[in-house]
Amino acid sequence: VWLDADEFQFPLTLRIWEPGDSMIPFGMSGQRKIKKMLTDARITGQLRTAYPVVCDAVRIAWLPGIRPDHSFAVTESTRRVLAIKFQVEK
């Protein structure tokens, strides 16, 4: 995923989502709960309970494999881009 690096408040962390976590998904308006987004993406069972999120110091920036947060979208005014690759080993 490519994100606007200037929007981040560092440090970045990777953690498991927690009940009540939400974000504004890219291409949508308004907050959405992470649990609802995982359900809509058909992530089930044990995988859903341990699903990671990428966060800056304040908010969730990306739900890997699903959507980034609208606040971090790359636009015409973006000066620096942060590229993050998330790979799951099987």
Secondary structure by P-SEA (a helix, b strand, c coil): cccccccccccbbbbccccccccccccccccccaaaaaaaaccccccccbbbbbbccccccccccccccccccccccccbbbbbbbbbcc
